Amino acid sequence: MRTHIMNSTTTQPNWEERYQSVGADYLFGTQPNEFLASCQPLFNAGETAICVADGEGRNSVWLAKQGLDVTAVEYSPTALAKAEHLAAQHGVKVSYVKADILAADWPSSPTAQYDWVIAVFIQFADARQRAKQFNDLKALCKSGGRILLVGYTLKQLEYGTGGPSNPDNLYSEELLQQAFADYQIETLRSYEKVLDEGSRHRGQSAVVGMIAAKP
């Protein structure tokens, strides 16, 4: 697994510190996100996927194990090193790219489009930055491809078991319907479930998952 480096105009030092703080452990565990895993029947071997802000590789590695051709983007060097180690442990190949997805020059090659664009808990962006995030996801998705997005809802503030504390960073079904009105929304559901995804996402949680197809 070779890590490619793209220039970044912003930094996210807090994430690097968080990934370092757990040593050799995995901050979000090594198992895939539960919403992503629940969609397993939709993934086909040979399809292309990009995982944005992939962290320590749990989702990209799982997708590669399903036979997909996976690219993963992450800013933290520590997280990338753990992701490469996890991929090696599972005997799969993932193309890891070091980049800040909030940087103005990312993605540098939006024409590199994918069957699947995977965005799991990317809620470190405020409302202004989120517009760029969502537009970038769309740019990476090829015609007929799908975006899989999962995040916390406002009700998550009652549980405090993970995710941002700023309500502006959280999702609702209405927000996603508006943001992806130009897509065919195939799945959109809010639900509550006990998550066990590392030390950062553990306990009763309020989540919304979406799959949207590009016309």
QUIFENTA-V469368 format. One record per pair of residues at least 4 apart in sequence whose C-alpha atoms are under 8 Angstrom apart, sorted by sequence separation. I is the first residue (numbers start at 1). J is the second residue. If there is no record, write none. Layout:
i=I j=J
i=I j=J
This chain:
i=12 j=16
i=13 j=17
i=14 j=18
i=15 j=19
i=16 j=20
i=17 j=21
i=18 j=22
i=19 j=23
i=22 j=26
i=25 j=29
i=26 j=30
i=32 j=36
i=33 j=37
i=34 j=38
i=35 j=39
i=36 j=40
i=39 j=43
i=43 j=47
i=54 j=58
i=57 j=61
i=58 j=62
i=59 j=63
i=60 j=64
i=61 j=65
i=62 j=66
i=63 j=67
i=64 j=68
i=75 j=79
i=76 j=80
i=77 j=81
i=78 j=82
i=79 j=83
i=80 j=84
i=81 j=85
i=82 j=86
i=83 j=87
i=84 j=88
i=85 j=89
i=86 j=90
i=87 j=91
i=88 j=92
i=102 j=106
i=125 j=129
i=126 j=130
i=127 j=131
i=128 j=132
i=129 j=133
i=130 j=134
i=131 j=135
i=132 j=136
i=133 j=137
i=134 j=138
i=135 j=139
i=136 j=140
i=137 j=141
i=141 j=145
i=142 j=146
i=152 j=156
i=155 j=159
i=156 j=160
i=165 j=169
i=166 j=170
i=171 j=175
i=172 j=176
i=173 j=177
i=174 j=178
i=175 j=179
i=176 j=180
i=177 j=181
i=180 j=184
i=181 j=185
i=197 j=201
i=198 j=202
i=22 j=27
i=32 j=37
i=54 j=59
i=63 j=68
i=64 j=69
i=74 j=79
i=75 j=80
i=87 j=92
i=88 j=93
i=101 j=106
i=125 j=130
i=141 j=146
i=156 j=161
i=160 j=165
i=164 j=169
i=171 j=176
i=180 j=185
i=196 j=201
i=197 j=202
i=54 j=60
i=64 j=70
i=74 j=80
i=87 j=93
i=100 j=106
i=101 j=107
i=141 j=147
i=156 j=162
i=164 j=170
i=195 j=201
i=196 j=202
i=19 j=26
i=63 j=70
i=87 j=94
i=99 j=106
i=156 j=163
i=195 j=202
i=196 j=203
i=19 j=27
i=51 j=59
i=125 j=133
i=157 j=165
i=177 j=185
i=194 j=202
i=195 j=203
i=18 j=27
i=51 j=60
i=138 j=147
i=194 j=203
i=195 j=204
i=50 j=60
i=60 j=70
i=84 j=94
i=137 j=147
i=157 j=167
i=193 j=203
i=194 j=204
i=195 j=205
i=60 j=71
i=152 j=163
i=193 j=204
i=194 j=205
i=60 j=72
i=84 j=96
i=192 j=204
i=193 j=205
i=154 j=167
i=192 j=205
i=193 j=206
i=49 j=63
i=192 j=206
i=193 j=207
i=57 j=72
i=173 j=188
i=191 j=206
i=192 j=207
i=80 j=96
i=154 j=170
i=173 j=189
i=190 j=206
i=191 j=207
i=153 j=170
i=154 j=171
i=173 j=190
i=190 j=207
i=191 j=208
i=54 j=72
i=80 j=98
i=152 j=170
i=153 j=171
i=154 j=172
i=172 j=190
i=190 j=208
i=49 j=68
i=51 j=70
i=53 j=72
i=54 j=73
i=55 j=74
i=151 j=170
i=152 j=171
i=153 j=172
i=189 j=208
i=190 j=209
i=47 j=67
i=48 j=68
i=49 j=69
i=50 j=70
i=51 j=71
i=52 j=72
i=53 j=73
i=54 j=74
i=117 j=137
i=151 j=171
i=188 j=208
i=189 j=209
i=45 j=66
i=46 j=67
i=47 j=68
i=48 j=69
i=49 j=70
i=50 j=71
i=51 j=72
i=52 j=73
i=53 j=74
i=55 j=76
i=77 j=98
i=188 j=209
i=189 j=210
i=44 j=66
i=45 j=67
i=46 j=68
i=47 j=69
i=48 j=70
i=49 j=71
i=50 j=72
i=51 j=73
i=52 j=74
i=53 j=75
i=57 j=79
i=61 j=83
i=72 j=94
i=74 j=96
i=76 j=98
i=187 j=209
i=188 j=210
i=36 j=59
i=43 j=66
i=44 j=67
i=45 j=68
i=46 j=69
i=48 j=71
i=50 j=73
i=56 j=79
i=57 j=80
i=70 j=93
i=71 j=94
i=72 j=95
i=73 j=96
i=74 j=97
i=75 j=98
i=102 j=125
i=117 j=140
i=187 j=210
i=188 j=211
i=44 j=68
i=45 j=69
i=55 j=79
i=56 j=80
i=70 j=94
i=71 j=95
i=72 j=96
i=73 j=97
i=74 j=98
i=75 j=99
i=117 j=141
i=186 j=210
i=187 j=211
i=33 j=58
i=43 j=68
i=55 j=80
i=56 j=81
i=57 j=82
i=58 j=83
i=61 j=86
i=65 j=90
i=69 j=94
i=70 j=95
i=71 j=96
i=72 j=97
i=73 j=98
i=74 j=99
i=75 j=100
i=116 j=141
i=185 j=210
i=186 j=211
i=187 j=212
i=30 j=56
i=32 j=58
i=33 j=59
i=56 j=82
i=57 j=83
i=61 j=87
i=71 j=97
i=73 j=99
i=74 j=100
i=75 j=101
i=110 j=136
i=113 j=139
i=114 j=140
i=115 j=141
i=185 j=211
i=186 j=212
i=30 j=57
i=31 j=58
i=32 j=59
i=56 j=83
i=57 j=84
i=65 j=92
i=73 j=100
i=74 j=101
i=102 j=129
i=113 j=140
i=114 j=141
i=115 j=142
i=185 j=212
i=186 j=213
i=28 j=56
i=30 j=58
i=31 j=59
i=55 j=83
i=58 j=86
i=64 j=92
i=73 j=101
i=111 j=139
i=112 j=140
i=113 j=141
i=114 j=142
i=119 j=147
i=120 j=148
i=121 j=149
i=123 j=151
i=184 j=212
i=185 j=213
i=27 j=56
i=29 j=58
i=57 j=86
i=61 j=90
i=64 j=93
i=107 j=136
i=110 j=139
i=111 j=140
i=113 j=142
i=115 j=144
i=116 j=145
i=117 j=146
i=118 j=147
i=119 j=148
i=120 j=149
i=121 j=150
i=122 j=151
i=183 j=212
i=184 j=213
i=26 j=56
i=32 j=62
i=56 j=86
i=57 j=87
i=64 j=94
i=102 j=132
i=110 j=140
i=115 j=145
i=116 j=146
i=117 j=147
i=118 j=148
i=119 j=149
i=120 j=150
i=121 j=151
i=183 j=213
i=184 j=214
i=31 j=62
i=61 j=92
i=102 j=133
i=114 j=145
i=115 j=146
i=116 j=147
i=117 j=148
i=118 j=149
i=119 j=150
i=120 j=151
i=121 j=152
i=183 j=214
i=184 j=215
i=61 j=93
i=101 j=133
i=116 j=148
i=180 j=212
i=182 j=214
i=183 j=215
i=61 j=94
i=60 j=94
i=173 j=208
i=172 j=208
i=153 j=190
i=163 j=200
i=171 j=208
i=162 j=200
i=163 j=201
i=161 j=200
i=162 j=201
i=123 j=163
i=124 j=164
i=161 j=201
i=162 j=202
i=123 j=164
i=127 j=168
i=161 j=202
i=121 j=163
i=126 j=168
i=127 j=169
i=161 j=203
i=126 j=169
i=161 j=204
i=162 j=205
i=125 j=169
i=161 j=205
i=124 j=169
i=134 j=179
i=159 j=204
i=123 j=169
i=159 j=205
i=53 j=100
i=123 j=170
i=159 j=206
i=53 j=101
i=52 j=101
i=156 j=205
i=156 j=206
i=155 j=206
i=156 j=207
i=154 j=206
i=152 j=205
i=153 j=206
i=152 j=206
i=153 j=207
i=152 j=207
i=153 j=208
i=26 j=82
i=30 j=86
i=151 j=207
i=152 j=208
i=19 j=76
i=150 j=207
i=151 j=208
i=20 j=78
i=24 j=82
i=150 j=208
i=151 j=209
i=19 j=78
i=150 j=209
i=16 j=76
i=19 j=79
i=149 j=209
i=150 j=210
i=15 j=76
i=16 j=77
i=148 j=209
i=149 j=210
i=16 j=78
i=148 j=210
i=149 j=211
i=12 j=75
i=16 j=79
i=147 j=210
i=148 j=211
i=12 j=76
i=50 j=114
i=147 j=211
i=148 j=212
i=49 j=114
i=52 j=117
i=54 j=119
i=146 j=211
i=147 j=212
i=48 j=114
i=49 j=115
i=50 j=116
i=51 j=117
i=52 j=118
i=53 j=119
i=54 j=120
i=146 j=212
i=147 j=213
i=48 j=115
i=49 j=116
i=50 j=117
i=51 j=118
i=52 j=119
i=53 j=120
i=146 j=213
i=147 j=214
i=47 j=115
i=48 j=116
i=49 j=117
i=50 j=118
i=51 j=119
i=52 j=120
i=145 j=213
i=146 j=214
i=47 j=116
i=49 j=118
i=53 j=122
i=144 j=213
i=145 j=214
i=52 j=122
i=144 j=214
i=143 j=214
i=144 j=215
i=142 j=214
i=143 j=215
i=141 j=214
i=138 j=214
i=3 j=80
i=1 j=84
i=1 j=87
i=1 j=88
i=33 j=120
i=12 j=100
i=11 j=100
i=10 j=100
i=4 j=95
i=6 j=97
i=8 j=99
i=9 j=100
i=1 j=93
i=3 j=95
i=4 j=96
i=5 j=97
i=6 j=98
i=7 j=99
i=8 j=100
i=10 j=102
i=1 j=94
i=2 j=95
i=3 j=96
i=4 j=97
i=5 j=98
i=6 j=99
i=10 j=103
i=1 j=95
i=2 j=96
i=3 j=97
i=4 j=98
i=5 j=99
i=9 j=103
i=1 j=96
i=3 j=98
i=8 j=103
i=9 j=104
i=8 j=104
i=9 j=105
i=8 j=105
i=7 j=105
i=8 j=106
i=36 j=148
i=35 j=150
i=34 j=195
i=33 j=197
i=31 j=197
i=30 j=197
i=29 j=197
i=30 j=198
i=28 j=197
i=29 j=198
i=28 j=198
i=29 j=199
i=27 j=198
i=28 j=199
i=26 j=198
i=27 j=199
i=28 j=200
i=27 j=200
i=28 j=201
i=35 j=209
